[in-house]
Amino acid sequence: MKLKTYALFPPFFSFIIDNKLRSLFENMEKNVELMGAKPGMKVLEVGCGSGFVTEFLSKAIGKEGFVISVDIQEEMIKKAQSKRGYLQNVDFRTSSASNLSSIKNEEIDLAFLYYSFHEIEDKENAVSELFRVIKHNGILSIKEPRFEVFKEDRKCYKEFIISHGFKATESLKNCDFLGCYLKFVKD
């Protein structure tokens, strides 16, 4: 199955992601909660960009939790470290979703992809790697931009992920103004 891949979000435009006006359209605390973040979790954030969502994840999981935030673009990781390096429970790493070799098998409670799954070029290996690092009964949570990644693509993504051993836990209709959620559990 050939899945559509979109271009990477350029680091030059990261100021758009970090725009304070974004809070008028998105309640990030609610987004992080809907995607499954809970205190004490070990979270893998794939496609962290400049770390805008990382800050909310860090707060949601608390001091007992830990976030590994990865992005394939080294420049984005540098921006994230510069803007959010003060977060005590976060480790920023340059890494591809299709090669998570720095993470042990079944180490992650929640894999969190916020507006990034559509940008992953090698989805086959990425989903295999996510399955490997997520614990039994762990969560794979994806939010995709509603006005960029359309319903048919999200449906294909969902079917693809299910075919790799995950079980869907929410419907494609779970959308807000800007994005739609896909949530899975590792059986």
N, C-alpha and C positions, 0 to 999 in steps of 0.2 A: 504494500500500500504506500503510495507516494503522498506524503503530507506537505502541504504548503508551508514554506519557510519565508519569513519576512526579513528585511534588512535589519542589521543591528542599529540600535539607537546611538547616534554619534555622540561621543563625549562632549564635543563642542556645544551641544544643545542641552547639557545637563541642567542648566539654569531653569529650563522649563519644568523639569521634574521637581526641583527644589523650590518652586514658586510658592510663596505663602498663600496666594489666592486659591491654590489647589484645595485648601481646607473648606472653601465655600461649596465645592462639588463632591468632595470625598471626606468621609469621617474615617480617618485611618485607624483609630482605636477600634471602631466597629469592624472595619475590614479585617484587621488582624485577628480579632475575636472570631468572626465568621469563618475565617480560614483555619481555625483550630488552635491558635497559640494559647497556651496555658502556663501558669507559673511552674517552674522547675523543668521545663522541657529542654531537650537538646534539639535545636532547629538548624536546618540547612536552608539558607536563602540562596537560591540560584538566580543569577542575573540581578545582583543587588544594585548595579549602576553606581550612582553617587551616594548611596546609603540612605535615601529619603525614608524608605519603609523600615530600614534596619533600626532606626531610632525607636519606632513604635513597637517593633518586635522585641527589642531589648527590654523595654519597659514592661511589656505583657508577660514575659517569661520570668522576670525578676532576677534577683541576685543568685538564686539557686539554679537558674537556667543558663544556657549558653547558646550563642548564635555563631555559626560558621557562615559567613557571607562571601559568596564567590561571584566573580564576573570574568568573562573571557577577555575583556578589554582592560589591559593593565592601566591605561589612563583613567578609567572609571574607578578602579581600585584605589589609585592614588588620590583621586578626588574624595572618595569615601573616607579614606584614612585621614585626609586633611580636615574634612568637615565633621567627622564623627569618630575620630580616633580616641576620644575621651571615654567612649562607652567601655566599661570594664568587663562586660560579659560577651564581647564580640571579637571575633578574629576575622579580618578581611584577607582574602586570598585570591590571587589570579589563578583561575582554573576554568576548564571547560566542563560543562555538564556531562559530557560524554566520557570524561576521564576524572573520576573522583577518587583517585588512588590514595590521596592523603586521608581518606575517611575509612574507618574500619567497617566491616560487615555488621549490619544491624546495629549501628551506633546512633541513628537518628530517630527521634520521635515524630518529627514533622518536617517534611520537605516542602518548602514554600517558594512558589514561583509566581511573582507578581508582575504581570505584563511582560513576561520573558519567554514562556514556552514557545510561542510562535517564532521567536528569533533563533531557536536552537536548530542548527543545520543538521546535525547527526542525531535525530530524535530516537532512532533505534538503539544506539549505544547509551544515550542519555537516560532513556526509560529503564534500560537494563541496569545501569549504574544506580539509578534512584531506587529500584527494587532491591538491589544488593545492600545499600546503606541504610534503608529504612527498616526499623524493627518490626517484628510480627505485631500486627494490629496498629502499626504506625500509620500516619496520614501523609498522603500526597495531595497538596492543595494548590490549585492553579487559578489565577484570575487573569482573564484576557480582556484587552480593550474592546469594548462593544462596537465601536464605530470603525475598527480596523480589522479585527478578526471576526468574521461573520458566522452566523449560526451553523452553516454547513461545515465550515472549517472546525468549529468547536465540536460538532458532532463527530467528525472524523477523528479528531484528537482523542475524544472520549473512547471511541471504539478501539483505537490503536492502544491506548493505555490499558484498557480492559483485557485486550488480547495478550498483554504482557504480564498477566497475573494479578493485577489490581482489581478491586471490586468498587464500583461507583457507589457513592453514598448520598449524592444529591443530584437533582435534575439540572438539565441545561437551562431551565427557566429561571434559575436563581441568579437574577441580574439586578444591578442597580443602574443608575443613570449612565455611568462611564464604563462599567465592565460586567462580565459574567463569570461566575464561579464554577469550577469543576473540582469535585472533591472525591478522593478515593481512599480506600484502606487496603493495607497489605494483609491478605489472609494468611 
